[in-house]
Amino acid sequence: MTPVRVLAAVPVWIPFALFFLCALWPSLALAQSGEAVRPFHALWRWAPFLITKGFLFNILISFLCLIIGTGVGVLLGLCQISLLRPVRRISWFITQLFRNSPWLVILFIVMLALPFEVTIFGKAYFVPAWIKAVVGLSLPIMANISEIVRGAIRSVPNTQWEAAEALAFTRQQTMWRIILPQCFKRMIPPWMNWYAILTMATPLVSILGVEEVMNLTRQAIVAEENRPELLMPFYGFVLLLFFAYCYPIARLTLRLERKFAVKL
């Protein structure tokens, strides 16, 4: 069962109940000890900042990674069914390499491989960490989209290729006019599935120093004097942000899977 299927199967009230339970527990303990601490007041002050400057940046990173990963992944997937054996072998190797590698390790390698600055026409330009993060997360998405494309094309019966050949269609015409239009609907649910997984993985870019929601949450807690009772409310709030964004995607993905399921 994929992470998105697990997410879609969770009743919507459970994350909210866990958040309030975990967030209220430290506050109740502190209230009994007589300390006048109001963690939710601090969260209320920081929430707009965490959303606009942090979480929305996570969403922007996910969009950029999806666009790059989809564009390159579609080309890589088409290369996997190429008539040229070397092209098939190389594209298969690239796909399997990034599909079966930990995302965190890929991010570290990209961080070390890309330069800190590039020189263009004698002028040095700094390469920001978020660009490295986008490149790093685009690689596994590229590989998985490649496999989605290859699998969707292979799922079309061979009789359709034979019928198109009998009608004097070229391989390129068959691909673009007959095969890919059928594959498009089949690829939408897994494509959305990987977008939800990608969005939930964007906090990993905090290891590169990107000013996204996890990094800003840590900074907000430090600004509030590192009070331990703030940890659960603040990080619970981040959890709810991702849940509120990814849960509808997960539900829609399951609905589209049922709608576009191949009926035998």
SULWO-V839895 format. One record per backbone hydrogen bond with DSSP energy under -1.0 kcal/mol. NH is the residue of the N-H (numbers start at 0). CO is the residue of the C=O. Records with the same first field share a line. If there is no record, write none. Layout:
NH = CO ; CO
//
This chain:
5 = 1
6 = 2
7 = 3
8 = 4
13 = 10
16 = 12
17 = 13
18 = 14
19 = 15
20 = 16
21 = 17
22 = 18
23 = 19
24 = 20
27 = 23
28 = 24
29 = 25
30 = 26
31 = 27
32 = 28
34 = 29
36 = 34
41 = 37
42 = 38
43 = 39
44 = 40
45 = 41
46 = 42
49 = 45
50 = 46
51 = 47
52 = 48
54 = 49
55 = 50
57 = 53
58 = 54
59 = 55
60 = 56
61 = 57
62 = 58
63 = 59
64 = 60
65 = 61
66 = 62
67 = 63
68 = 64
69 = 65
70 = 66
71 = 67
72 = 68
73 = 69
74 = 70
75 = 71
76 = 72
77 = 73
78 = 74
79 = 75
80 = 77
81 = 78
87 = 83
88 = 84
89 = 85
90 = 86
91 = 87
92 = 88
93 = 89
94 = 90
95 = 91
96 = 92
97 = 93
98 = 94
99 = 95
105 = 101
106 = 102
107 = 103
108 = 104
109 = 105
110 = 106
111 = 107
112 = 108
113 = 109
117 = 124
119 = 122
122 = 119
124 = 117
126 = 115
131 = 127
132 = 128
133 = 129
134 = 130
135 = 131
136 = 132
137 = 133
138 = 134
140 = 136
141 = 137
142 = 138
143 = 139
144 = 140
145 = 141
146 = 142
147 = 143
148 = 144
149 = 145
150 = 146
151 = 147
152 = 148
153 = 149
154 = 150
155 = 152
159 = 156
161 = 157
162 = 158
163 = 159
164 = 160
165 = 161
166 = 162
167 = 164
168 = 163
173 = 169
174 = 170
175 = 171
176 = 172
177 = 173
178 = 173
179 = 174
182 = 178
183 = 179
186 = 182
187 = 183
190 = 186
191 = 187
192 = 188
193 = 189
194 = 190
195 = 191
196 = 192
197 = 193
198 = 194
199 = 195
200 = 196
203 = 200
204 = 201
205 = 202
206 = 203
207 = 204
208 = 205
209 = 204
211 = 209
215 = 211
216 = 212
217 = 213
218 = 214
219 = 215
220 = 216
221 = 217
222 = 218
223 = 219
224 = 221
225 = 220
229 = 226
230 = 227
233 = 229
234 = 230
235 = 231
236 = 232
237 = 233
238 = 234
239 = 235
240 = 236
241 = 237
242 = 238
243 = 239
244 = 240
245 = 241
246 = 242
249 = 245
250 = 246
251 = 247
252 = 248
253 = 249
254 = 250
255 = 251
256 = 252
257 = 253
258 = 254
259 = 255
//
